[in-house]
């Protein structure tokens, strides 16, 4: 019984630890058939909810939507407007220390990349 209580307590406290580690700026590059593209996210955890922004192709900030954190797993969507045509990209990732291994679904074609946490500037 005592072991069960300890195990449950550890699991309950593990989610906030992962969530706290995701707050901040993350950057990397995505390799596509058209070349490499820099990607960046600013992420913030609020319990199991994930909010933040990414930078669009024209340099504007785009809000992430439907952000979720489940342990080390994260997911969210980004909608980009291409000349009046909205294009939604779902992202999934796994947080491991100072990096997130991400997969973006580009029209049914999964694209994998890694973003690393940028150091906090003082």
GIJO-V147115 format. One record per residue. N is the residue number from 1. SS is DSSP state (h for helix, s for strand, l for the rest). PSI is psi in whole degrees, -180 to 180 (none if undefined). BURIAL is # if it has 9 or more other ideal C-beta (glycine too) atoms within 8 Angstrom, else .. Layout:
n: <N N>
ss: <SS SS>
psi: <PSI PSI>
burial: <BURIAL BURIAL>
//
This chain:
n: <1 2 3 4 5 6 7 8 9 10 11 12 13 14 15 16 17 18 19 20 21 22 23 24 25 26 27 28 29 30 31 32 33 34 35 36 37 38 39 40 41 42 43 44 45 46 47 48 49 50 51 52 53 54 55 56 57 58 59 60 61 62 63 64 65 66 67 68 69 70 71 72 73 74 75 76 77 78 79 80 81 82 83 84 85 86 87 88 89 90 91 92 93 94 95 96 97 98 99 100 101 102 103 104 105 106 107 108 109 110 111 112 113 114 115 116 117 118 119 120 121 122>
ss: <l h h h h h h h h h h h h h h h h h h h h h l s s s s s s s s s l l s s s s s s s s s s s s l l s s s s s s s l l l l l s s s l s s s s s s l l s s s s s s s s s s l l s s s s s s s s s s s s l l s s s s s s s s l l s s s s s s s s s l l l l l>
psi: <-45 -40 -41 -44 -43 -44 -43 -42 -42 -44 -40 -35 -15 -39 -49 -30 -47 -44 -42 -33 -17 -19 128 -167 139 140 157 -163 150 123 123 168 -25 2 -179 141 134 137 148 146 147 117 149 128 143 83 -124 1 138 129 169 -165 164 169 127 174 -26 6 -4 153 137 130 137 152 159 35 134 147 129 91 -121 -4 137 152 150 170 157 132 121 138 115 92 43 -3 108 138 110 130 116 138 143 147 166 121 129 97 -119 20 157 122 114 154 125 134 102 95 45 0 107 134 120 143 168 135 144 148 130 143 148 127 136 none>
burial: <. . . . . . . . . . . . . # # . . # # . # # . # . # # # . # . # . . . . . . # # # # # # # . . . # # # # # # # # . . . . . # . # . . # # # . . . # # # # # # # # . . . . . . . . # # # . # . # . . . # # # # # # # # . . . . # . # # # # # . . . . .>
//
